[in-house]
Amino acid sequence: MARLFIGLMSGTSVDAIDAVLMDLSGSDTRLLAHFSQPIDVDLKREINRVIAARAWPQETTALDSRFAAASVEVIARLLEEAAVRADQVEAVGSHGQTVFHDPQGTPPVSIQLGNAGEIAHGVGIPTVGNFRKADIDAGGQGAPLACAYHARVFRSEHEDRAILNLGGIANLTFLPQDPSLDITGFDTGPANTLSDAWVQHCRGLDFDQDGDWAKSGTVDRDLLERMLEDPYFRRPPPKSTGRETFNLDWLQSMLARHEKPLSEQDVQATLVEFTAQSIAQAMHAHPSPVARVLLCGGGSHNAYLVSCLEHALAGLPVECTDVHGVPSKWLEAMAFAWLAKQAVDGEPANLPSVTGACRDVVLGEVHRPK
């Protein structure tokens, strides 16, 4: 019998809500339908303002409801396109929109918009949200959370692999072929968040399509080295990061200390190389080499970024998860559908070897329709 779950994902770039419908019966993880809706311009502007101003929790209540309403719309469209009724779906797993993440703060905190109770009421389906809290309460980073699903789908008996998610922030999952060895993973640093911020600042565009603007520039090695000296890159795992650290203000501070003026496209080229080099450093620091790297996330479709990454990884095979039967665009949303199933079944889904938590925990809080 089919067990249907919906996964919702909105990443650091605040560009869209991705939704998937999954059949997770038995050992199956079948993608049945998907839908993506761009986030309303006004809502996106307000979310970005709150993130930049760190205006939480004072200004998140109204945005929480607005993001929940947008999520309800996306779920309704997904169900309509899939010709599936709400009462056929066991649960929704909603990642929500992260506006603040500081698991090492006092107190530790990670805040996502998108009230799961309001989503459950709006669609009539039990909804799981607040996925990061239980892991943080157990002393973990609360991120990255998709690593357990990466292992379920991509772990191989024949080779060591790394899964690289190129969202706003880049994160790695290392999957050893030896089942007795721990899965590890962490955020490596920025993927698209700085290059998106820069192209928005300079050209008013949401992102640099295929990296064409970056490709027209020249990498400045001095700026690159200065950015790679950020203390985050010297911190050992477990670790996670976000726009609290890597943002336009951070970039402007780097440029202010630069000895010579740079063209805007040269800065963009340097930011793409910065992403590639910071990932390569993280890969090279891993104690066991991998046989291949599988890419997912929006950056996996940025041809220039992928070419820079391939060069930085010096011949290591780099390929999209699509080659292995899993659409790279939908992988993270698929993970949250699976995490919803784990929550409904009362099964732990964090990986302490990734997050640093002191124990296995069930992730997420289940909200039922009123």
The 8 nearest C-alpha neighbors of each residue, nearest first, counted from 0:
[[1, 2, 24, 25, 22, 3, 23, 27],
 [0, 2, 24, 22, 3, 23, 25, 87],
 [3, 1, 24, 22, 23, 0, 4, 89],
 [2, 4, 22, 88, 21, 89, 1, 23],
 [5, 3, 21, 90, 336, 88, 89, 20],
 [4, 6, 91, 20, 336, 19, 92, 21],
 [5, 7, 336, 92, 335, 332, 19, 18],
 [8, 6, 18, 93, 332, 17, 94, 92],
 [7, 9, 332, 17, 94, 16, 10, 95],
 [10, 8, 16, 96, 15, 95, 13, 17],
 [11, 9, 12, 13, 8, 96, 167, 166],
 [10, 12, 167, 13, 168, 166, 97, 192],
 [11, 13, 167, 14, 10, 192, 166, 191],
 [14, 12, 11, 10, 15, 9, 43, 38],
 [13, 15, 12, 38, 37, 16, 9, 10],
 [16, 14, 37, 38, 36, 9, 13, 17],
 [15, 17, 9, 36, 35, 8, 37, 18],
 [16, 18, 35, 8, 7, 34, 15, 9],
 [19, 17, 7, 34, 6, 33, 35, 332],
 [18, 20, 33, 6, 5, 32, 332, 333],
 [19, 21, 5, 32, 31, 4, 30, 33],
 [22, 20, 30, 4, 31, 3, 29, 23],
 [21, 23, 3, 29, 2, 24, 1, 28],
 [22, 24, 28, 27, 2, 21, 3, 25],
 [25, 23, 2, 1, 27, 22, 26, 0],
 [26, 24, 27, 23, 28, 2, 1, 0],
 [25, 27, 24, 28, 23, 151, 29, 22],
 [28, 26, 23, 25, 24, 29, 22, 21],
 [29, 27, 23, 22, 21, 30, 26, 24],
 [30, 28, 22, 21, 27, 31, 23, 20],
 [29, 31, 21, 32, 20, 22, 28, 19],
 [30, 32, 20, 21, 29, 22, 33, 19],
 [33, 31, 20, 19, 81, 30, 34, 77],
 [34, 32, 19, 18, 20, 77, 35, 31],
 [33, 35, 18, 77, 17, 19, 36, 32],
 [36, 34, 17, 16, 18, 15, 37, 33],
 [35, 37, 15, 16, 38, 73, 17, 34],
 [38, 36, 15, 14, 39, 16, 35, 40],
 [37, 39, 15, 14, 43, 40, 36, 16],
 [40, 38, 42, 41, 43, 37, 69, 44],
 [39, 41, 43, 42, 44, 38, 37, 45],
 [42, 40, 44, 43, 39, 45, 38, 46],
 [43, 41, 45, 39, 44, 40, 46, 38],
 [42, 44, 40, 46, 41, 45, 39, 38],
 [43, 45, 41, 47, 42, 46, 40, 48],
 [46, 44, 48, 42, 47, 43, 49, 41],
 [47, 45, 43, 49, 48, 44, 42, 50],
 [46, 48, 50, 44, 45, 49, 51, 43],
 [49, 47, 45, 51, 46, 50, 52, 44],
 [48, 50, 54, 52, 46, 47, 51, 53],
 [51, 49, 47, 53, 98, 48, 52, 46],
 [50, 52, 48, 49, 53, 47, 243, 54],
 [51, 53, 49, 54, 50, 48, 55, 47],
 [54, 52, 50, 51, 49, 55, 99, 98],
 [55, 53, 49, 52, 58, 57, 56, 50],
 [56, 54, 57, 53, 58, 59, 49, 99],
 [55, 57, 59, 58, 54, 60, 110, 53],
 [58, 56, 55, 59, 54, 60, 49, 53],
 [59, 57, 56, 55, 60, 54, 61, 49],
 [58, 60, 62, 56, 61, 63, 55, 57],
 [61, 59, 63, 62, 58, 64, 57, 56],
 [60, 62, 63, 64, 59, 65, 58, 66],
 [61, 63, 65, 59, 64, 60, 66, 112],
 [62, 64, 112, 113, 60, 66, 61, 65],
 [65, 63, 67, 61, 62, 66, 68, 114],
 [66, 64, 62, 68, 67, 63, 69, 61],
 [65, 67, 113, 69, 63, 68, 64, 62],
 [68, 66, 113, 64, 70, 65, 69, 114],
 [69, 67, 71, 65, 70, 66, 64, 72],
 [68, 70, 66, 72, 67, 71, 65, 73],
 [69, 71, 67, 73, 68, 72, 66, 74],
 [72, 70, 68, 74, 69, 73, 118, 121],
 [73, 71, 69, 75, 70, 74, 76, 68],
 [72, 74, 70, 76, 75, 71, 77, 69],
 [73, 75, 77, 71, 76, 72, 78, 70],
 [74, 76, 72, 78, 73, 77, 79, 71],
 [77, 75, 79, 73, 74, 78, 80, 72],
 [76, 78, 74, 80, 79, 75, 34, 81],
 [79, 77, 81, 83, 75, 76, 80, 82],
 [80, 78, 76, 82, 77, 81, 75, 83],
 [79, 81, 77, 78, 82, 76, 32, 83],
 [80, 82, 78, 83, 79, 32, 77, 31],
 [83, 81, 79, 80, 78, 84, 77, 32],
 [84, 82, 78, 81, 85, 79, 87, 80],
 [85, 83, 86, 87, 78, 82, 88, 79],
 [84, 86, 87, 88, 124, 83, 123, 122],
 [87, 85, 84, 88, 124, 89, 123, 83],
 [86, 88, 85, 84, 89, 83, 3, 2],
 [89, 87, 3, 86, 85, 4, 90, 124],
 [90, 88, 4, 3, 87, 2, 125, 124],
 [91, 89, 125, 4, 126, 88, 124, 339],
 [90, 92, 126, 5, 6, 4, 127, 93],
 [91, 93, 339, 6, 127, 336, 335, 126],
 [94, 92, 7, 128, 95, 6, 127, 91],
 [93, 95, 8, 7, 128, 92, 335, 96],
 [96, 94, 113, 111, 112, 93, 9, 97],
 [97, 95, 112, 111, 9, 98, 10, 113],
 [96, 98, 111, 110, 99, 112, 95, 11],
 [97, 99, 50, 110, 111, 96, 100, 112],
 [100, 98, 110, 109, 97, 101, 50, 243],
 [101, 99, 109, 108, 102, 110, 241, 98],
 [100, 102, 108, 104, 103, 107, 109, 99],
 [103, 101, 107, 108, 140, 104, 100, 135],
 [102, 104, 107, 101, 105, 140, 106, 108],
 [105, 103, 107, 106, 101, 102, 108, 100],
 [106, 104, 107, 103, 108, 102, 101, 109],
 [105, 107, 104, 108, 103, 102, 101, 109],
 [108, 106, 102, 104, 105, 103, 101, 135],
 [109, 107, 102, 101, 100, 106, 110, 104],
 [108, 110, 100, 99, 101, 102, 111, 131],
 [111, 109, 99, 97, 98, 100, 108, 112],
 [112, 110, 97, 96, 95, 98, 113, 109],
 [111, 113, 63, 96, 95, 66, 97, 114],
 [112, 114, 67, 63, 66, 95, 115, 64],
 [115, 113, 117, 116, 67, 63, 64, 112],
 [114, 116, 118, 128, 117, 126, 113, 119],
 [117, 115, 119, 366, 118, 114, 120, 126],
 [116, 118, 120, 114, 115, 119, 121, 67],
 [119, 117, 115, 121, 120, 116, 67, 71],
 [118, 120, 368, 126, 124, 116, 125, 123],
 [121, 119, 368, 117, 123, 118, 122, 369],
 [120, 122, 118, 119, 123, 117, 71, 68],
 [123, 121, 124, 119, 120, 71, 118, 85],
 [124, 122, 120, 368, 119, 121, 85, 125],
 [123, 125, 119, 122, 90, 126, 368, 85],
 [126, 124, 367, 90, 119, 366, 368, 91],
 [127, 125, 91, 119, 366, 90, 115, 365],
 [126, 128, 365, 92, 364, 363, 339, 91],
 [129, 127, 363, 115, 93, 130, 364, 94],
 [130, 128, 363, 131, 364, 132, 111, 127],
 [129, 131, 363, 362, 128, 132, 94, 364],
 [130, 132, 141, 129, 134, 133, 135, 362],
 [131, 133, 135, 134, 130, 136, 129, 141],
 [134, 132, 136, 135, 362, 131, 137, 360],
 [133, 135, 137, 141, 139, 136, 132, 131],
 [134, 136, 139, 141, 138, 132, 137, 133],
 [137, 135, 133, 134, 138, 132, 139, 107],
 [138, 136, 134, 356, 135, 357, 139, 133],
 [139, 137, 356, 135, 136, 357, 134, 355],
 [356, 140, 138, 135, 355, 354, 134, 141],
 [139, 141, 354, 142, 102, 135, 239, 355],
 [140, 142, 131, 134, 135, 139, 354, 143],
 [143, 141, 144, 140, 354, 239, 131, 185],
 [142, 144, 145, 185, 141, 146, 186, 354],
 [143, 145, 142, 146, 349, 141, 147, 131],
 [146, 144, 148, 147, 334, 143, 149, 331],
 [145, 147, 149, 148, 144, 172, 150, 143],
 [148, 146, 150, 149, 145, 151, 348, 350],
 [147, 149, 151, 150, 145, 146, 334, 152],
 [150, 148, 146, 152, 147, 151, 153, 145],
 [149, 151, 154, 147, 148, 153, 152, 146],
 [152, 150, 148, 149, 153, 147, 154, 146],
 [151, 153, 149, 150, 154, 148, 28, 325],
 [152, 154, 150, 149, 151, 155, 174, 323],
 [155, 153, 150, 174, 152, 151, 176, 156],
 [156, 154, 157, 176, 158, 153, 159, 160],
 [155, 157, 176, 158, 154, 177, 178, 159],
 [158, 156, 155, 176, 159, 177, 154, 175],
 [157, 159, 176, 155, 290, 156, 160, 175],
 [160, 158, 175, 289, 176, 290, 174, 155],
 [161, 159, 289, 174, 291, 290, 292, 173],
 [160, 162, 173, 292, 172, 174, 293, 163],
 [163, 161, 293, 172, 171, 292, 294, 164],
 [164, 162, 171, 294, 170, 293, 165, 295],
 [163, 165, 295, 296, 170, 169, 294, 166],
 [166, 164, 169, 298, 296, 190, 295, 297],
 [167, 165, 168, 296, 297, 169, 164, 190],
 [166, 168, 192, 191, 11, 12, 190, 189],
 [167, 169, 189, 190, 166, 188, 192, 241],
 [170, 168, 165, 190, 164, 187, 189, 188],
 [169, 171, 186, 164, 187, 185, 163, 168],
 [170, 172, 163, 184, 185, 162, 186, 173],
 [171, 173, 184, 162, 161, 146, 183, 174],
 [172, 174, 161, 183, 184, 182, 160, 175],
 [175, 173, 160, 182, 154, 159, 161, 172],
 [176, 174, 159, 177, 173, 160, 180, 182],
 [175, 177, 156, 159, 158, 155, 178, 157],
 [176, 178, 175, 179, 180, 156, 159, 158],
 [179, 177, 180, 176, 175, 181, 156, 182],
 [178, 180, 177, 181, 175, 176, 182, 174],
 [181, 179, 178, 177, 175, 182, 176, 174],
 [182, 180, 183, 352, 179, 175, 178, 174],
 [181, 183, 174, 173, 352, 180, 175, 353],
 [184, 182, 353, 173, 352, 172, 181, 174],
 [183, 185, 172, 353, 171, 173, 182, 146],
 [186, 184, 170, 171, 238, 237, 239, 187],
 [185, 187, 170, 239, 188, 169, 238, 240],
 [186, 188, 170, 169, 278, 185, 281, 277],
 [189, 187, 186, 169, 168, 190, 240, 277],
 [190, 188, 168, 169, 192, 274, 191, 167],
 [189, 191, 168, 169, 167, 274, 165, 166],
 [192, 190, 167, 194, 193, 195, 166, 189],
 [191, 193, 167, 195, 194, 189, 190, 196],
 [194, 192, 196, 195, 191, 197, 246, 189],
 [193, 195, 197, 191, 196, 192, 270, 267],
 [196, 194, 206, 192, 198, 193, 197, 191],
 [195, 197, 193, 199, 194, 198, 200, 192],
 [196, 198, 200, 194, 199, 195, 201, 193],
 [197, 199, 201, 195, 202, 200, 196, 204],
 [200, 198, 203, 204, 196, 197, 202, 205],
 [199, 201, 197, 198, 203, 202, 196, 204],
 [202, 200, 198, 199, 197, 203, 263, 204],
 [201, 203, 198, 204, 199, 200, 197, 205],
 [202, 204, 199, 200, 201, 198, 205, 206],
 [205, 203, 199, 202, 206, 198, 207, 200],
 [204, 206, 199, 195, 203, 198, 207, 196],
 [207, 205, 195, 204, 208, 198, 199, 194],
 [206, 208, 210, 209, 212, 198, 211, 195],
 [207, 209, 210, 206, 211, 301, 212, 302],
 [210, 208, 301, 302, 211, 303, 207, 300],
 [209, 211, 303, 207, 213, 208, 212, 301],
 [212, 210, 214, 209, 213, 208, 207, 215],
 [213, 211, 215, 214, 210, 264, 207, 216],
 [214, 212, 268, 267, 210, 215, 216, 211],
 [213, 215, 211, 212, 216, 210, 268, 303],
 [214, 216, 212, 213, 264, 211, 217, 268],
 [217, 215, 265, 264, 268, 213, 214, 218],
 [218, 216, 265, 268, 219, 215, 269, 264],
 [217, 219, 269, 268, 265, 220, 216, 272],
 [218, 220, 222, 221, 269, 223, 217, 265],
 [221, 219, 223, 222, 218, 224, 269, 225],
 [222, 220, 224, 223, 219, 225, 257, 226],
 [223, 221, 225, 224, 220, 219, 226, 257],
 [222, 224, 220, 226, 221, 225, 273, 269],
 [225, 223, 227, 221, 226, 222, 220, 228],
 [224, 226, 222, 228, 227, 223, 221, 229],
 [227, 225, 223, 228, 224, 229, 222, 253],
 [226, 228, 224, 229, 225, 223, 277, 232],
 [229, 227, 225, 226, 230, 224, 232, 233],
 [228, 230, 227, 231, 226, 232, 225, 233],
 [231, 229, 233, 232, 228, 234, 227, 226],
 [232, 230, 234, 233, 229, 188, 228, 240],
 [231, 233, 230, 234, 229, 227, 228, 187],
 [234, 232, 230, 231, 235, 229, 228, 227],
 [233, 235, 231, 232, 236, 230, 238, 237],
 [234, 236, 233, 237, 238, 232, 231, 185],
 [237, 235, 238, 185, 234, 184, 353, 355],
 [236, 238, 354, 355, 353, 185, 235, 140],
 [237, 239, 236, 185, 186, 140, 240, 235],
 [240, 238, 186, 185, 142, 140, 143, 237],
 [239, 241, 186, 188, 244, 238, 242, 100],
 [240, 242, 243, 244, 245, 168, 100, 239],
 [241, 243, 245, 244, 246, 240, 192, 11],
 [242, 244, 241, 245, 99, 246, 100, 240],
 [245, 243, 242, 241, 246, 240, 249, 231],
 [246, 244, 242, 249, 243, 241, 189, 193],
 [247, 245, 242, 249, 248, 193, 244, 250],
 [246, 248, 250, 249, 251, 196, 193, 197],
 [249, 247, 251, 250, 246, 252, 245, 253],
 [250, 248, 252, 246, 247, 251, 245, 253],
 [249, 251, 247, 253, 252, 248, 254, 246],
 [250, 252, 248, 254, 253, 249, 255, 247],
 [253, 251, 255, 249, 250, 254, 248, 256],
 [254, 252, 250, 251, 256, 255, 249, 257],
 [253, 255, 251, 257, 256, 252, 250, 222],
 [256, 254, 252, 253, 257, 251, 258, 250],
 [255, 257, 254, 253, 258, 252, 251, 259],
 [258, 256, 254, 255, 259, 253, 222, 260],
 [259, 257, 256, 260, 255, 254, 221, 222],
 [258, 260, 257, 261, 254, 256, 255, 222],
 [261, 259, 262, 258, 257, 254, 255, 263],
 [262, 260, 265, 263, 259, 266, 264, 219],
 [261, 263, 265, 264, 266, 260, 216, 267],
 [262, 264, 266, 265, 261, 267, 201, 216],
 [265, 263, 216, 267, 266, 262, 213, 268],
 [264, 266, 216, 217, 268, 262, 267, 263],
 [265, 267, 269, 263, 264, 268, 270, 262],
 [268, 266, 264, 213, 270, 265, 269, 194],
 [269, 267, 213, 265, 218, 216, 271, 266],
 [268, 270, 218, 266, 272, 267, 271, 219],
 [271, 269, 273, 267, 272, 268, 194, 266],
 [272, 270, 274, 273, 268, 269, 304, 275],
 [271, 273, 275, 269, 274, 270, 276, 268],
 [274, 272, 270, 276, 271, 275, 269, 277],
 [275, 273, 271, 272, 277, 190, 276, 189],
 [274, 276, 308, 272, 278, 273, 277, 307],
 [275, 277, 279, 273, 278, 274, 272, 280],
 [278, 276, 280, 274, 279, 275, 273, 281],
 [279, 277, 281, 275, 276, 280, 187, 282],
 [278, 280, 276, 282, 281, 277, 312, 311],
 [281, 279, 283, 277, 282, 278, 276, 284],
 [282, 280, 278, 284, 279, 283, 277, 187],
 [283, 281, 279, 280, 285, 284, 278, 288],
 [282, 284, 280, 285, 281, 279, 288, 286],
 [285, 283, 281, 282, 280, 286, 279, 287],
 [284, 286, 282, 283, 287, 281, 288, 280],
 [285, 287, 284, 288, 283, 282, 289, 281],
 [288, 286, 285, 289, 159, 175, 284, 283],
 [289, 287, 286, 290, 285, 159, 283, 282],
 [290, 288, 159, 160, 291, 287, 161, 158],
 [289, 291, 159, 160, 158, 288, 315, 316],
 [292, 290, 316, 160, 289, 317, 315, 161],
 [291, 293, 161, 317, 162, 160, 316, 318],
 [292, 294, 162, 318, 319, 320, 163, 317],
 [295, 293, 319, 163, 299, 320, 164, 318],
 [294, 296, 327, 164, 299, 165, 320, 319],
 [297, 295, 165, 166, 164, 328, 298, 299],
 [296, 298, 299, 166, 300, 165, 328, 295],
 [299, 297, 165, 301, 300, 296, 166, 191],
 [298, 300, 297, 295, 301, 296, 294, 165],
 [301, 299, 298, 302, 297, 209, 305, 296],
 [302, 300, 209, 298, 304, 299, 303, 210],
 [301, 303, 209, 305, 304, 300, 306, 210],
 [302, 304, 210, 306, 305, 301, 209, 307],
 [305, 303, 307, 301, 306, 302, 271, 308],
 [304, 306, 308, 302, 303, 307, 309, 301],
 [305, 307, 309, 303, 308, 304, 302, 310],
 [308, 306, 304, 310, 305, 309, 275, 311],
 [307, 309, 275, 305, 311, 306, 310, 312],
 [310, 308, 306, 312, 307, 311, 305, 313],
 [309, 311, 307, 313, 308, 312, 306, 314],
 [312, 310, 308, 313, 309, 279, 276, 307],
 [313, 311, 309, 310, 315, 279, 314, 308],
 [314, 312, 310, 311, 315, 309, 308, 316],
 [313, 315, 312, 316, 309, 310, 311, 317],
 [314, 316, 312, 313, 291, 317, 309, 290],
 [317, 315, 291, 314, 292, 318, 290, 309],
 [318, 316, 292, 291, 293, 315, 309, 319],
 [317, 319, 293, 294, 292, 320, 316, 322],
 [320, 318, 294, 321, 293, 322, 295, 327],
 [319, 321, 323, 322, 327, 293, 325, 294],
 [322, 320, 326, 325, 324, 319, 323, 327],
 [321, 323, 320, 324, 319, 318, 325, 326],
 [324, 322, 320, 321, 325, 319, 153, 326],
 [323, 325, 321, 322, 326, 320, 327, 319],
 [324, 326, 321, 320, 323, 327, 330, 322],
 [327, 325, 321, 328, 329, 320, 330, 324],
 [326, 328, 295, 320, 330, 329, 321, 296],
 [329, 327, 296, 326, 330, 297, 295, 331],
 [330, 328, 332, 327, 326, 331, 333, 19],
 [329, 331, 333, 327, 332, 328, 326, 334],
 [330, 332, 334, 333, 329, 8, 335, 145],
 [333, 331, 8, 6, 7, 335, 334, 329],
 [334, 332, 330, 336, 331, 335, 6, 329],
 [333, 335, 331, 337, 332, 336, 148, 145],
 [336, 334, 338, 6, 92, 337, 332, 333],
 [335, 337, 6, 5, 92, 339, 333, 4],
 [338, 336, 340, 334, 335, 339, 341, 333],
 [337, 339, 335, 341, 340, 336, 334, 342],
 [340, 338, 92, 342, 336, 337, 341, 127],
 [341, 339, 337, 343, 338, 342, 344, 336],
 [340, 342, 346, 338, 344, 339, 343, 345],
 [341, 343, 345, 339, 340, 344, 361, 346],
 [344, 342, 340, 345, 341, 339, 365, 90],
 [343, 345, 341, 342, 346, 340, 339, 347],
 [346, 344, 342, 343, 341, 361, 347, 340],
 [345, 347, 341, 344, 361, 342, 348, 343],
 [348, 346, 361, 360, 359, 349, 362, 341],
 [349, 347, 361, 362, 346, 341, 147, 360],
 [348, 350, 347, 359, 360, 351, 144, 362],
 [349, 351, 352, 353, 354, 147, 348, 359],
 [352, 350, 356, 355, 354, 353, 358, 349],
 [351, 353, 350, 183, 355, 354, 181, 182],
 [354, 352, 183, 184, 351, 350, 355, 237],
 [353, 355, 139, 140, 351, 237, 356, 142],
 [354, 356, 139, 351, 237, 352, 353, 357],
 [139, 357, 355, 351, 138, 137, 354, 358],
 [356, 358, 137, 138, 351, 355, 139, 359],
 [359, 357, 356, 351, 360, 137, 134, 350],
 [358, 360, 347, 349, 351, 350, 361, 357],
 [361, 359, 347, 362, 349, 358, 133, 134],
 [360, 362, 347, 346, 348, 342, 345, 363],
 [363, 361, 130, 133, 360, 342, 348, 347],
 [362, 364, 130, 129, 128, 127, 342, 365],
 [363, 365, 127, 128, 129, 366, 130, 362],
 [364, 366, 127, 126, 363, 367, 125, 128],
 [367, 365, 116, 126, 125, 127, 119, 115],
 [366, 368, 125, 119, 369, 126, 365, 124],
 [369, 367, 120, 119, 123, 125, 124, 366],
 [368, 120, 367, 119, 123, 116, 366, 117]]
